[in-house]
Amino acid sequence: MLDNLVLKNVDLTLESMLKILDYSSDEIYVMDSETRIVYVNKICEKHYGLKKADVIGKLNGELFEKGYWSPSIVPDVFNSKEPVSLRQQTYIGAELLTRAIPILNEAGEIEYVVTTATELKSFNRLIMKREQQEESVTNNSPANTVITNSEKVKSILKFCKKIAPTDSTILIHGESGTGKGVVAHHLHSISKRKDGPFLTVNCAAIPADLLESELFGYTNGAFTGAIKGGKTGLLEAAHNGTIFLDEIGELALPLQAKVLQVIQDKQFIPIGSNESKTVDIRIITATNQDLLKMVENKTFREDLYYRLNVIDIHMPPLSDRKEDIVPLTYNFLNGFNNKYNMNKLISEECLNMLYYYSWPGNVRQLENLIERLVITSDSLIEVDDLPDVIRESVENTAELIHPHSLNDALNEVTRTLVRKSYQKNNSSRAVAKDLNISQSKASRLIREFC
């Protein structure tokens, strides 16, 4: 490759050219003859949720085998040595029109392959369903794609493959919003029950007296206000499938006893009936509470706890898997762009701010934020579009500075000082005085960082 390019008497260095390519709305992806990735521009973050540094130097096959996109264009272009085009889908929700062009050497062998990818449309494979009060969701859609770059979550998914073929009861615990429901659905989708129903019941959202009738159903005239002819319960509706009992710690003690019977005998008696019904179901439960402590406090049955906790899975909070923030952000961005027929982009500085935030509301909080930003921001989502609580939290935490070099550290400190000073003083003259620098330098830094 040329070290310099002269265009209209303007010298463009290689570094400048690479910066320019980063502004392309199309992905540019270059492989050598061994299919090792030698260059990719910044748009790869949006398509795959990976930083450039995580891609360059890797073999193309390594990333393809991990499922970042499908299908692969590489075999066709290497076999034909001709330009090839096809449609690809990435695991965070982008649909691409990809074109690979081989660059041949004098011997007619492939030296490089230059691939460009244009986003055709966005679609959302994974928007975690909001818990809606007094609503149970039946979902027979294809398997949910779990968006992750985290080794902790990948370990959970590997564990899921081992336990999915069984009918053992599973307890998923973790903070609210960590994706417990997504993992439950993933377990169902790779199990032998995948063609059966998957029903979600939020035990915290439905009043106790109503929850019993929803779960077990009732006969005609069982109680005042009952639907004429009775009603089939969710346990019966989940026959040959999976029922997911979210927030299981909210079950009242009398109802816990009835759920225990279902787990042990796969039988139950509808309200108002004298006849038991038998169901073939798998039960997956989840909680953000300490059930063992509840057992000690006599608010949760000990026998039910041990029945539920045959196999347990712990979902780590988003703050413990920061490598998932970028792919999840782009997944939600793709989804909400599609939902609202928009094409919003997000700035690098804004992504960095999201990365260093603590996310007490976990993945659900991130999803809700991205929806808000897609609706309220201009075409490019900037730091100023973020809620004050996020910006102030990040700017005031020591976690902000994790530099890879001295220059990164200096730039981060400069950015923070300039933005704080400008927010307080609102003029370049005052910023110059506040930071003891010239006004021209203050003006330049304000343009760069504010």
N, C-alpha and C positions, 0 to 999 in steps of 0.2 A: 504494500500500500504506500501511496505517496506521503511524504512527511509534510508537504505543503502544497497548497493549491492556489493558483493566481487566477482571480476572476475579476474582470473589469478593473484591473490595476489595484485591486484590494487583496492583500495577503491574508489568506485564511489558513491558520495553522490547523493541524490535525485535532488539537484540543477544541478549537473553535468549531470545526466541522461536527465533532461528536456532540457538542452542546446543541448545535442547530438540529441535529437528528433527533435529539430528545424532545423537541417541540413538535415532531410529526404526530399527527393523529392516527397514523398507521403504525403497526408494529413492524420493526425491521430486525431481522434475526439472521445471523450469519454463522454457518458451520464450515469447518474445514473438511478435508477429505476423509478424516476419521470420524466424522459427525460430532466433533467436539465444538461446542459453542464458543466462538471467538468474539462475538459482539451481539448485543441486544440493546435496543433503546428503552427509554423509561416507560413506554406504554405497556411493557410486559407486566408491570405492577398491577395495572388495571385488568389485564387479561388472566393472569395466573396468581396474583397475590404474592409475587416473589420480587424481592429487590434484585437489581441488576447483578449485584455481587453474588447472589445466590444462584445465578444462572450461568454467568460467564465462566468457562473452564470445565463445566460439566459436559458429559456425553449426552447427546439428545435422548438416547434411549433410557437413560437414568430417570429423566423427568417424565417421559412418556409412560414408563412402567409404573410410576407412582400415580398415574391417572390425572395429571394436570391438564391434558387435552386428549381428544380422540376424534377421528382416527389419525394415524401418523401419515404424513406426506412423504417421509424420507425414503421408504422402499421404492416408491414409484419413480421419484426423481433420480435415484441412483441407478435404477434398472434401465430407465429410458434415456438418461442423459439429456432430456428435453424438459422445457418448462412444464410444470404440472400445477393444476388448480383443483381445490376441493373445499368443502365446508368442514369446519371443525367446531367442536363445542368444548369449552373449558369448564373445569370443575367448579368455578365460582360464578358461572352463569353468563358467559359471553359466547355469542355465536359469531364465528369468524369466516370470512371468505379468504382463504390462504392460497398464495401463489409462490411456488418455489422455482427459482431460476438457477440452473447449474452454470458455473464459470469453469471452462475447460482450459487445461494447459496445452502446450504445443503438441503433446503426445495424444491429445484427445481425451485425457482422463480428468475427472472432476477434481478441481483444486479447492473451490469454495462453492457453497450453495447459499444464495441470498434469498431469504424468505420474507415476504411482506404479508401482513394480515390486516384486513379491514373488518371492523365490527359491523355485522349485518343488522343485528337487533340484539336487544338485551332481554333476558328472561330470568326469572327467579326460581331456582331449584330448591332453595332453602330459605324461606322466611318463617321463622318459628311462629306458630300460631299463638296469638294472644289468648290468654285465658279469659273466657267470657262467662259472666255470671249466669248461672242456671242454664248452662248449655253443655251438651255432650256432643263430641265430634266423632263421626264415623269416617274413616279415611281408608280407601282402597287404592290409593294412587301408588305409582311405582316407588321403589325404595328411595328414601331421603338420602341426599348426598351430604355427608358430614364434612363441612368445610374446616380444614385444619392443616397447619404446618407444625403443630406441637407434638413433640415426642410423647408427652404424657397422654394426649388424646389418641394418638396413633396406637399407643399401648392398650388403651381401653378398647379401641376398635378391633385390635388383634384378639383381645380377650373375648369380645362379643362373638367372634367367629367360633370360638370354642364352645360357648354356652348356648348359642342360638338354636342348635338342633335339639336341645333337651326341652323338657317342660317344667324345669325347676323354677320356683318362684324367685324373683329378683327384686332386690331393694336398691334403688339408685338414690344416693344422697349427695347433697351439695347445696351451695347457696342458691337463692332465688335467681333465676335468669341465666343459669350456667348451661342450659341445654339438656336438662334431664329428659324432657319429653322427646327431644330429637333422637337421643340415644335409645329410648324405649321404642320409638317407631322404627329405628334402624334395626334393632334386634328382631322385631316382628318381620321386617322386610327380607331378612336373610334366613328366616326360620322356615320350617316345613309348613307353617301356618300362613305363609305370605299371601296365599290366595283367599284366605278367610278375612273376616272383618277385623279392624283395629279400632277400638273405641277408647276414647279418653274421657275420664271423669275427674273433675276437679273437686275433691272432697271439701275444700275450704270455701268454694264459691256457692255451694248448694246447701240450704238450711237442712239440719239433721232430719227433721220429720219428712221433708220432701225427698231427701237423698235415699232414704230407705225404700220408698215407693219407686223411685227411679231405678235403683239397682235391682230390686227383687220383683217389681211389677205387682199387680193386684188384680183381684177378681171383680166381677160386676157387683156393685153395691158394697164394696169393702169398707168404705167410709164416706162421709158427707163430701160431696164435690168430686167424687171419683167419676172418671169417664165411663159412660154407659158401655157395657160389654167388657170392661176391664182394660188392662194395659200390659203389654209385654215388657219385662224389665231389661235393663242393659246387659245383665249377666246372661240372660237367655239369648239376647240379640247378638252377643259375642260368640255364640256357639261355633266351634271349629276355628276360632280365631284367638285374638289377644285382647284383654282388657287392661288398660293402664289407669291405675288409681293414683292420681297425683295428690300431693299433700295428705298422705295417708294418716299423718299424726293428728289431723283434725277430726277423725272419726269419733263419734260418741261411743262410750263404752258398750252400751247395749248392741250397737251396730257392729262393733268389733267382734262380738261373739258370733254374730251371724256370718260375717266375712270369714272368720276362722273355720266355720263349718263348711263353707264353700271350698276353701283351700284343701281341707282334709278329705272331704267326701265327694266333692264336685256335685253336691246336691244343695237345694234350698227350697223353701216353701214360700210362694207368693203371699202377700198380705191378703187375708180373708179366705185363704184356701186351706184345705186339710190334706192336700196331696203334694208330695215333693216332686221336684223336677231335677233332672240330671243334665249337666252341661259338660262339654269338652272344651275347656278354655285354659289359656295360660294367663297367669296374673303377674303383672309387673307393677311395682309400686315405687313411689318417690317421696322424698321429704327433705325439707331444709331444717328440720328439728333434730334434736338429740333424743332419739327414741329410747335409748337405754336409760337416760336420765328420767324420761317420762315413766318408764317402767318402775324405777326406784321411787318415783313420786306417786305411784298408783294411778296415773292418768292414762296409761297404755298397758294393755294386757301382755304379760310376760310370754304366755304361750303363743300369742299372735306374733309378737316380735320375733321369736325364734323361727316361726313358720315363714315369715316374710323374708328373714335374713339368711335364707339358705345360701344365696349368692349375692354379694354386695358389690356395688360399683360406686366409686367416689368421683364426682365430676369436679375438677379443679376450677377455681374462679378465673375470670379472664385476666386478672392481674398476675396470675401465675403462668400464663401462657400468652405472653405478649406477642409472640410470633404469629398468633392468629388474628391480631387486630387488623393488619393490612388486608389479608384475603377476605375476612368477614366484612370489612368496610366496603370493599369493591363488590362483594356479592350482594350486599344490601343496596349499594348504589345502582348496580345493574338492575336489580329487582324493582326498585322504586322509580328509576328512570323509565322502565317499561310500563309500570302501572300508571304513571301520570303522563306518559307520552312526552318525556323530556330527555335531554342529553347533558346532564350536569357533569362537570368534572370536578376534581378536588386537587388543591394545591399541595405541593410537597411539604410546605411549612405546616399546613393544616393536618396532614397525615402524621407528621412528627408530634404535633400537639396531642393527637388522639393516642399515639403510641405511649406517651409518657403519662397520660392520665390514669388514675387508679381504678376506674370503673366499678364503683360499689354496686351498681345495678347489673353488672356483668353484660352478657351478650344481648339481653333484652334491652338494656339501656342504650347500647350502641345501635341496635336496630331502630329504636324509636328516634334517636338523635339523627340518624341518616335520613329517615323519612322527613323529619322536620326540615333538615338542611336542603333536601331536594325541593321541597315545597317553597321555602322562604328565601333561598339564596339566588344570586344571579348565576350566569352560566358557569362561573368558576367559584367553587366553594372555598372561601378564604378563612383565615384564623378569626377575623372580625365577625364572621357569621356564627361562630361558636358561642354557646351560652357563657356568661361571665364566670359561672362557677367552675367551668372546665378550664378556661384561660387562666383564671387567678390561681386555681389549684396547681396547675402545671408550672406557672411562673414562680410560685412560692415554694416549690419543693426542690430539694437537693438532687432528686432523682433525674432532674432535667438534663444534667450534664453527664453523659456517658460517652465522651469523645473517643474517636478512633485515632486522633492525632492532635498535636498542639494547635494547629490551625482550626480544627473543628471546635476545640474548647474555646478559643478566643472568639470565634464567630458566634458561638452560642451565648457567651457572656455579653458580647457587644450587642447582639440582637435584644437580649433581655433588658439591658440598661437603656438602650435607645427607645424601645417601645414603652417602657415604664415612664421615662422622662417625657416623651412626647404626649402620652396620655394625660400626664399631670400638667404640662406647660402649654401644649398645643401651638407651639411656634418654634421655628428653627433657631431663632435668636436665643430664646429661653433655654432650649436644649443645649446649645453651645455653651452658654454660661453655666448651666447645671453640671455638664460633663467636662467642663474646662477644655473644650476643643474649639476650633475655628467654626464660624457659621457656615462656610462652604462645606466643610466636612460634615457638620451636623445635617445640612440639607441633603447631602449625598446618602448618609446613613438612614435618614428618614425615608427617602425614596426607596432604599433597598430593603429596609426591614419593616416599614409601617405601611 
